[in-house]
Amino acid sequence: MKKHAPPPLPQRADGLALAALLFAALSTLAAYGATTLIRSSLDFLGVMNGFWQAIFWITIAATALLFIPAARSFGESRRAAAALAAGDIVEARIQTAASRENGWVTFGWGAFALIALGFAVFVMMNDVAVGKTFFYLPLMQQKWWLVTKQFFLTNIFIFVVAEVLVLVWGLVVALARLMPGKAGQPIRALAILYCDIFRGLPAVVTLYLIGFGIPTSGLPEMIMPHIVGWFVDMSSMTVAEQRSLTRIPVVWWCILALTLTYGAYVAEVYRSGIESIHWSQVSAARSLGLSYMQTMRYVVVPQAVRRIIAPLLNDFIGLQKDTALVQVVGVIDAFNQSRIIAANAFNLSAVTVVAILFVVITIPQARFVDKMIERDNARMRAGG
């Protein structure tokens, strides 16, 4: 009769617990040193007062709270060693796991505290010269509205219009790439070629080529007078008036460039969603007499869109950030406006305002995407 091998002894957590205690001590010392450096910088500026003194002590005390999980980790490691010595393997395993958990909690929050303190020290370095370069509050208070206005009038406008066009255009390209049969082969080839080209081209290059190239080529002057002439009588206008009336603003060329660029990415997202639908759905729809386009419209695409909402939102976050690239063709967006302010003031605080605006508007979308992914994963685990 075979004898069962005894269960392996749990690995000790003493080393991790001691390291956690040491790391908590080093983090507290780093907090004291950082606040001392920041205090000297504030003294140099002449703004040191009781409020900042209280903030410093709160910061040191908050960092010292790392000793709580570290001490728990050490105590649990001692209890695990005692249980192991007494031959209680189950209790030893429980205490070891708890000790490791508290040890890693100490390291995790300690790393967070060190990064935050490091950033504060970076801002205050060189007698606050770094902070004045990026966070000069008087300039930010004076120019924030000018930058914010351009952000909403230009960047958000481009983003919203391009997003709507990308949704439609990407679906068209995805359906073209999935055209069945030999008759659809040329269309598939064109769709594949389009996706390969515009996914390979950097967005800034596409913006430059379209934003400068098409207006310079003279095509708008050749086509737009005929289109506008259907609605407006231009016979009594001068040449300058006709050009002013038929001129297409550069913003719309930027929207076209971003639509072509992100349309290629979104088309691939659509395609992955459509191909994830089981082939039996298409077979059943076709057996009922639906055409290919009717099958896509009523059966496949509604199910596919439900699956690709999260990756679509990720692409739109990228599209939103890439609206800052329109400055390469001379559009006065928030970034270009901040560059003008920075050039006049010899300070980058206005650019920091743009960075804050993009971060503030992007973070809620990113968290919404996370929630969507969690919900989809929960639905998939539930078999929905």
C-alpha positions as CSV (number, residue, x, y, z in Angstrom):
1,M,0.0,0.0,0.0
2,K,1.4,3.4,-1.1
3,K,2.1,6.0,1.6
4,H,1.0,9.5,0.8
5,A,3.8,12.0,0.8
6,P,3.5,14.6,3.6
7,P,2.4,18.1,2.4
8,P,5.3,20.5,1.7
9,L,6.1,22.9,4.5
10,P,5.0,26.5,3.9
11,Q,7.7,28.9,2.9
12,R,8.7,31.3,5.7
13,A,7.8,35.0,5.4
14,D,10.3,36.4,7.9
15,G,12.5,38.0,5.3
16,L,9.6,39.8,3.7
17,A,8.3,41.0,7.0
18,L,11.7,42.4,8.1
19,A,12.1,44.0,4.7
20,A,8.7,45.7,5.0
21,L,9.7,47.1,8.4
22,L,12.9,48.5,7.0
23,F,11.1,49.9,3.9
24,A,8.5,51.6,6.2
25,A,11.4,53.2,8.1
26,L,13.2,54.4,5.0
27,S,9.9,55.8,3.5
28,T,9.3,57.8,6.7
29,L,12.9,59.1,6.6
30,A,12.4,60.0,2.9
31,A,9.2,61.9,3.9
32,Y,11.0,63.9,6.5
33,G,13.9,64.7,4.1
34,A,11.5,65.7,1.3
35,T,9.4,68.0,3.6
36,T,12.7,69.5,4.9
37,L,13.7,70.3,1.3
38,I,10.3,71.7,0.4
39,R,10.3,73.8,3.6
40,S,13.6,75.4,2.6
41,S,12.3,76.2,-0.8
42,L,9.1,77.8,0.6
43,D,11.3,79.8,3.1
44,F,13.3,81.0,0.0
45,L,10.0,82.2,-1.5
46,G,8.9,83.8,1.7
47,V,5.6,81.9,1.8
48,M,6.3,79.5,4.6
49,N,3.6,79.6,7.2
50,G,1.7,77.4,9.7
51,F,-0.5,75.9,7.1
52,W,2.4,74.4,5.2
53,Q,4.0,73.3,8.5
54,A,0.8,71.3,9.3
55,I,0.8,69.8,5.8
56,F,4.4,68.6,6.3
57,W,3.6,66.9,9.6
58,I,0.5,65.3,8.2
59,T,2.6,64.0,5.3
60,I,5.2,62.5,7.6
61,A,2.5,61.0,9.8
62,A,0.7,59.5,6.8
63,T,3.9,57.9,5.6
64,A,4.6,56.6,9.1
65,L,1.3,54.7,8.9
66,L,3.2,52.2,6.7
67,F,4.5,50.7,10.0
68,I,1.0,49.3,10.7
69,P,0.9,46.7,7.9
70,A,4.6,46.2,8.3
71,A,4.2,45.4,12.0
72,R,1.3,43.1,11.3
73,S,3.4,41.3,8.7
74,F,6.1,40.8,11.3
75,G,3.7,39.6,13.9
76,E,2.0,37.2,11.6
77,S,5.4,35.8,10.4
78,R,6.3,35.1,14.1
79,R,2.9,33.4,14.6
80,A,3.5,31.3,11.5
81,A,7.0,30.3,12.8
82,A,5.4,29.3,16.1
83,A,2.7,27.3,14.4
84,L,5.2,25.5,12.2
85,A,7.3,24.6,15.2
86,A,4.2,23.2,16.9
87,G,3.4,21.1,13.8
88,D,0.2,23.0,12.9
89,I,0.8,23.3,9.1
90,V,-2.7,24.8,8.4
91,E,-2.3,27.6,10.8
92,A,1.3,28.2,9.6
93,R,0.0,28.5,6.0
94,I,-2.7,31.0,7.0
95,Q,-0.4,33.2,9.0
96,T,2.3,33.1,6.3
97,A,-0.2,34.1,3.6
98,A,-1.5,37.0,5.8
99,S,2.1,38.1,6.6
100,R,3.0,38.2,2.9
101,E,-0.2,40.1,2.1
102,N,0.6,42.8,4.7
103,G,4.2,42.9,3.6
104,W,3.3,43.6,0.0
105,V,0.7,46.2,1.1
106,T,3.6,48.0,2.8
107,F,5.7,48.0,-0.3
108,G,2.8,49.0,-2.5
109,W,1.7,52.1,-0.5
110,G,5.3,52.9,0.2
111,A,6.1,53.1,-3.5
112,F,3.1,55.3,-4.0
113,A,4.3,57.6,-1.2
114,L,7.8,57.8,-2.5
115,I,6.6,58.6,-6.1
116,A,4.4,61.4,-4.7
117,L,7.2,62.8,-2.6
118,G,9.6,62.6,-5.5
119,F,7.3,64.6,-7.7
120,A,6.9,67.3,-5.0
121,V,10.7,67.5,-4.6
122,F,11.1,67.7,-8.4
123,V,8.7,70.7,-8.5
124,M,10.6,72.4,-5.7
125,M,14.2,71.7,-7.0
126,N,16.6,74.5,-7.8
127,D,14.8,77.1,-5.6
128,V,11.5,76.3,-7.1
129,A,12.8,77.1,-10.6
130,V,11.3,73.8,-11.9
131,G,7.9,74.6,-10.3
132,K,7.9,78.1,-11.8
133,T,8.7,76.7,-15.2
134,F,5.7,74.3,-15.3
135,F,3.3,75.6,-12.6
136,Y,3.6,79.4,-12.4
137,L,0.2,80.1,-10.9
138,P,-0.1,83.8,-11.8
139,L,0.4,82.9,-15.5
140,M,-1.9,79.9,-15.3
141,Q,-4.7,82.0,-13.6
142,Q,-4.3,84.7,-16.2
143,K,-4.3,82.5,-19.3
144,W,-6.3,79.4,-18.4
145,W,-9.6,80.7,-19.9
146,L,-7.9,81.6,-23.2
147,V,-6.5,78.1,-23.5
148,T,-9.7,76.4,-22.3
149,K,-11.8,78.3,-24.8
150,Q,-9.7,77.1,-27.7
151,F,-9.8,73.5,-26.2
152,F,-13.6,73.4,-26.4
153,L,-14.0,75.4,-29.6
154,T,-11.4,73.5,-31.6
155,N,-10.2,70.3,-30.0
156,I,-13.5,69.1,-28.7
157,F,-15.3,70.2,-31.9
158,I,-12.8,68.2,-34.1
159,F,-13.0,65.2,-31.7
160,V,-16.8,65.0,-31.7
161,V,-17.3,65.5,-35.5
162,A,-14.4,63.1,-36.3
163,E,-15.7,60.5,-33.9
164,V,-19.1,60.4,-35.6
165,L,-17.5,60.1,-39.0
166,V,-15.1,57.4,-37.8
167,L,-17.9,55.3,-36.5
168,V,-19.7,55.3,-39.8
169,W,-16.6,55.1,-42.0
170,G,-15.0,52.4,-40.0
171,L,-18.1,50.2,-40.3
172,V,-18.3,50.8,-44.0
173,V,-14.6,49.7,-44.4
174,A,-15.1,46.7,-42.2
175,L,-18.1,45.5,-44.2
176,A,-16.2,46.0,-47.4
177,R,-13.3,44.0,-46.1
178,L,-15.7,41.1,-45.2
179,M,-17.5,41.1,-48.6
180,P,-18.0,37.4,-49.6
181,G,-17.4,35.7,-52.8
182,K,-15.2,36.4,-55.9
183,A,-17.3,39.5,-56.7
184,G,-16.3,41.0,-53.4
185,Q,-12.6,40.3,-53.9
186,P,-11.6,43.6,-55.4
187,I,-13.6,45.5,-52.7
188,R,-11.8,43.4,-50.1
189,A,-8.5,44.2,-51.6
190,L,-9.2,47.9,-51.6
191,A,-10.3,47.8,-48.0
192,I,-7.2,45.9,-46.9
193,L,-5.0,48.3,-48.9
194,Y,-6.6,51.3,-47.2
195,C,-6.2,49.8,-43.7
196,D,-2.6,48.9,-44.3
197,I,-1.7,52.4,-45.6
198,F,-3.5,54.5,-43.0
199,R,-2.5,52.3,-40.1
200,G,1.1,52.5,-41.3
201,L,1.1,56.3,-41.7
202,P,1.7,58.3,-38.6
203,A,-1.3,60.6,-37.9
204,V,0.9,63.7,-38.0
205,V,2.1,62.8,-41.5
206,T,-1.5,62.3,-42.7
207,L,-2.6,65.6,-41.2
208,Y,0.3,67.4,-42.9
209,L,-0.3,65.8,-46.3
210,I,-4.0,66.5,-46.3
211,G,-4.0,69.8,-44.4
212,F,-1.4,71.3,-46.6
213,G,-1.5,69.2,-49.7
214,I,-5.1,69.3,-50.8
215,P,-5.6,73.0,-50.4
216,T,-2.3,73.6,-52.2
217,S,-3.2,71.3,-55.1
218,G,-6.1,73.6,-56.1
219,L,-8.7,70.9,-56.1
220,P,-11.0,72.8,-53.7
221,E,-11.0,75.8,-56.0
222,M,-11.9,73.6,-58.9
223,I,-14.8,71.8,-57.2
224,M,-16.3,74.0,-54.5
225,P,-17.5,76.9,-56.8
226,H,-19.6,74.4,-58.8
227,I,-21.2,73.0,-55.6
228,V,-21.8,76.3,-53.9
229,G,-23.1,77.7,-57.2
230,W,-26.1,75.4,-56.9
231,F,-27.3,77.2,-53.8
232,V,-25.8,80.7,-54.1
233,D,-25.7,83.2,-57.0
234,M,-22.1,84.1,-57.4
235,S,-22.3,85.9,-60.7
236,S,-22.2,89.4,-59.1
237,M,-19.4,88.5,-56.7
238,T,-15.7,89.5,-57.1
239,V,-13.1,86.8,-57.4
240,A,-12.0,87.5,-53.8
241,E,-15.5,87.2,-52.5
242,Q,-16.0,83.9,-54.4
243,R,-12.8,82.5,-52.9
244,S,-13.8,83.6,-49.4
245,L,-17.2,81.9,-49.8
246,T,-15.9,78.7,-51.3
247,R,-12.9,78.3,-49.1
248,I,-12.9,75.2,-46.9
249,P,-11.6,75.9,-43.4
250,V,-8.4,74.0,-42.4
251,V,-10.3,72.5,-39.5
252,W,-12.3,70.3,-41.9
253,W,-9.2,69.0,-43.6
254,C,-7.9,68.0,-40.1
255,I,-11.2,66.2,-39.5
256,L,-10.8,64.4,-42.8
257,A,-7.3,63.3,-41.9
258,L,-8.2,62.1,-38.5
259,T,-11.2,60.3,-39.9
260,L,-9.1,58.5,-42.5
261,T,-6.4,57.6,-39.9
262,Y,-8.7,56.3,-37.1
263,G,-11.2,54.8,-39.6
264,A,-8.6,52.2,-40.4
265,Y,-8.1,51.3,-36.8
266,V,-11.8,51.3,-36.0
267,A,-12.5,49.2,-39.1
268,E,-10.2,46.5,-37.7
269,V,-12.1,46.7,-34.3
270,Y,-15.4,46.3,-36.2
271,R,-14.0,43.4,-38.1
272,S,-12.8,41.6,-35.0
273,G,-16.3,42.0,-33.5
274,I,-18.1,40.8,-36.6
275,E,-15.8,37.8,-36.9
276,S,-16.4,36.9,-33.3
277,I,-20.1,36.2,-34.0
278,H,-20.5,32.4,-34.6
279,W,-20.9,31.4,-38.3
280,S,-24.2,29.7,-37.5
281,Q,-25.8,33.1,-37.0
282,V,-24.9,34.1,-40.5
283,S,-26.0,30.7,-41.9
284,A,-29.3,30.9,-40.1
285,A,-30.0,34.4,-41.4
286,R,-29.1,33.6,-45.0
287,S,-31.2,30.4,-44.9
288,L,-34.2,32.6,-44.0
289,G,-33.7,34.6,-47.2
290,L,-31.8,37.6,-45.8
291,S,-29.2,39.1,-48.1
292,Y,-25.6,39.7,-47.0
293,M,-26.2,43.3,-46.1
294,Q,-29.5,42.5,-44.3
295,T,-27.7,39.8,-42.3
296,M,-25.0,42.3,-41.3
297,R,-27.5,45.0,-40.4
298,Y,-30.1,43.0,-38.5
299,V,-28.2,40.0,-37.1
300,V,-24.4,40.3,-36.9
301,V,-23.5,44.0,-36.5
302,P,-25.8,44.7,-33.5
303,Q,-24.2,41.7,-31.6
304,A,-20.7,42.7,-32.7
305,V,-21.1,46.3,-31.6
306,R,-22.1,45.1,-28.1
307,R,-18.8,43.2,-27.8
308,I,-16.5,46.0,-29.1
309,I,-17.7,49.0,-27.2
310,A,-14.7,48.9,-24.8
311,P,-12.0,48.8,-27.6
312,L,-13.9,51.4,-29.6
313,L,-13.8,53.8,-26.6
314,N,-10.1,53.2,-26.3
315,D,-9.6,54.3,-29.9
316,F,-11.7,57.4,-29.3
317,I,-9.6,58.3,-26.3
318,G,-6.6,58.2,-28.7
319,L,-8.5,60.2,-31.2
320,Q,-9.2,62.9,-28.6
321,K,-5.6,63.2,-27.7
322,D,-4.4,63.3,-31.3
323,T,-6.5,66.5,-31.9
324,A,-3.5,68.3,-30.4
325,L,-1.6,67.3,-33.7
326,V,-3.7,69.8,-35.7
327,Q,-1.3,72.5,-34.7
328,V,1.2,71.2,-37.4
329,V,-1.1,72.7,-40.1
330,G,-1.5,76.0,-38.3
331,V,-4.9,75.5,-36.6
332,I,-5.1,77.5,-33.4
333,D,-6.1,74.8,-31.0
334,A,-5.5,74.7,-27.3
335,F,-1.9,73.4,-27.7
336,N,-1.0,76.0,-30.4
337,Q,-2.5,78.7,-28.2
338,S,-0.5,77.6,-25.2
339,R,2.7,77.5,-27.4
340,I,2.1,81.2,-28.4
341,I,1.7,82.1,-24.7
342,A,4.8,80.1,-23.7
343,A,6.8,81.8,-26.4
344,N,5.7,85.3,-25.2
345,A,6.1,84.5,-21.5
346,F,9.2,82.3,-21.7
347,N,7.3,79.8,-19.5
348,L,5.6,76.5,-20.0
349,S,2.8,76.8,-17.5
350,A,0.2,77.4,-20.3
351,V,1.2,74.1,-21.8
352,T,0.6,72.5,-18.4
353,V,-2.9,73.9,-18.5
354,V,-3.4,72.0,-21.8
355,A,-2.0,68.8,-20.3
356,I,-4.4,69.2,-17.3
357,L,-7.4,69.7,-19.7
358,F,-6.6,66.5,-21.7
359,V,-6.0,64.5,-18.5
360,V,-9.2,65.7,-16.8
361,I,-11.4,64.9,-19.8
362,T,-9.6,61.5,-20.5
363,I,-9.6,60.0,-17.1
364,P,-13.4,59.7,-16.8
365,Q,-13.5,58.0,-20.2
366,A,-10.7,55.6,-19.2
367,R,-12.5,54.6,-16.0
368,F,-15.8,54.2,-18.0
369,V,-13.9,51.8,-20.3
370,D,-12.7,49.9,-17.3
371,K,-16.2,49.6,-16.0
372,M,-17.4,48.4,-19.4
373,I,-14.7,45.7,-19.6
374,E,-15.5,44.5,-16.1
375,R,-19.2,44.3,-16.9
376,D,-18.5,42.4,-20.2
377,N,-16.2,40.0,-18.3
378,A,-18.8,39.4,-15.7
379,R,-21.4,38.8,-18.4
380,M,-19.2,36.3,-20.1
381,R,-18.4,34.5,-16.9
382,A,-22.2,34.3,-16.3
383,G,-22.7,32.9,-19.8
384,G,-24.6,35.9,-21.0
